[in-house]
Amino acid sequence: MSVTLAPARSEAAAGRTTFVALAAREMRRFVVNPVFLFAVVMTAWSVWVGRSAPVTGLGTGNWYPAILLGGFGMMATFWLTRSMRDSEPVVGVTPTTLPARTAALCAVAVVPFLCGVLTLFAFLHFHPAGARVYGAFSPPAQVAVLVGQIVIPSLGGPLLGVALGRWVRFPGAALVLFLVIFGWVNVATFPTLWHPDSAAFTALRLFSPFAFFTYMKNVADVTTWRGSPWFFLGWQLALCAIAVLAALLRGADGRVRFRVTRTLQIVLVLAAILLVLASAGGFPHAVTV
Amino acid sequence: MTASISLRGVGRTFGATRALADVDLDLEPGVIGLLGPNGAGKTTLLRLLATALPPSQGQVRVLGRDPEAPAERTDIRRRLGYLPQEVGFPRGFTAFAFVDYIALLKEWTQPAARHAEVRRVLDQVGLSNLVTKRIRAMSGGQRRRVALAQALLGSPPVLILDEPTSGVDPEQRVTLRTVLAEIARTSIVVLSTHQTDDVAALCERVIVLDQGRVRYDGQVTELVRQAAGRVWLADQPDPAATVSWRTGTGRYRNVAAHARDGVEHVEPSLEDAYLLLRRGSPENDPAKEVAS
């Protein structure tokens, strides 16, 4: 009998080819996930319904994509990551290592990220940058705020779902984390409402994967809070990287574990620096226009 | 290269529990049966061979490679098929989708070749007409065959099977025996089971584990021969017998540690020999039971 194992290739080439094929497979599984499909439909609906409504502050219309694509996307990737848990005795002895499988799952986040980009374009189409409701920021900074509120949460939520799925056994962990983040964003925002010039409360508000940068009582009274939306984007991207690295750490051994741990240490330091810069940057005090 | 596996002084503990102790084995192509009571260490041994578990002590070499070195472990896994004792299946997967997913993880990245291979192994286990059926809607025996199909992907040189025929109907068991016998021409097939008739039908060599130690390692025929003259039929259970039970004919099958004269001897089966080995024979020192 002839041995018909998969054709031999170089280690790196085999790894790359398998990664691409596996990532494509996981994406196909992700896009038919009912939770994610619901999130996409609801996001499209919320953008469409809000197209002619007056924007009552950046904290309303673009809050929904973050909740739906980010929050629900996190639950969908959490489910996807856990779906093979029962088959681990079989899956775990294949040549594709756990970190490689995790990387393929992380690649799935490209889908909600692209949905977030489309949502951003739609939002900007209906509510062009430069409008008074965006506050005192320059138009590029206004777009940066929107990217941080729509696009990056759409990427980060699903990545966090993968990390959570790799480390936490509790089946309801994604829902609990979603509620915790939702609650934390609200709790961390309230002090800024009362003390908009406080540096400490600005840092507290930005110590979160999602943050508001403006507050609008009415069209004639829009307050732009302290904090740099650009550095906040960097902080959010660092959080995304931390989620990926934390996920990859599970099951990593030898040289891979060493590299992931070292990179994680660097990214943690970078994240702290970016948070400080985000808190210290921007306007020196709240600006009402 | 001739496929081979070697274990030297291998032990494995889980906390204070010793699952395996001082196991020395050399395995070559063929079907090797692994027998033993529950908790004997069979599954632990198979998990060690399948690189799912590192040994606490000793050295394991699979196809000349060290499973504790990550790169070599990956190399072993490319040449390994493993059927664990229990396999869970993801929700919503069909038999084809599941085996196809595993094939992808086994680096079958070309869709056409992969799909052909998946169909081949599903056909081998007799599931070619159920490829689109959801696994969760299948019977226990059918699920077991799906799990076996993924182990057969690529006709690997090392095939580790933990109770492959559990829950499988007699007709399918015979089919699977044919498949395994064919694979064993060039591959090492290690088969753990409680079905002594599977071992008798398939294996030339049998290893009996008890309390984490190798109690017997040798030819099946040699183990059976040790029971010659110790199995007989009678109308009543014999008090001298180590084990006796009423058979379908209404007569009692008696198996004793000592040979008995003046009774109606019958040909011993592997099950008889295994029972004798398990119940312990005072005249057999365990060291002598290990056939050369």
Interface residues (C-beta under 8 A of the other chain):
Chain A: M1 S2 V3 T4 L5 A6 E11 A14 T17 T18 V20 A21 L22 R25 S83 M84 R85 D86 S87 P89 V90 V91 G92 V93 T94 P95 T96 T97 R101 D253 G254 R255 V256
Chain B: A50 T51 A52 P70 A71 T74 D75 R77 R78 R79 L80 Y82 L83 P84 E86 V87 G88 F89 P90 R91 F98 Y101 I102 L104 L105 K106 E107 W108 T109 E117 A147 Q150 A151 G154 S155 P156 P157 E182 I183 R185 T186 S187
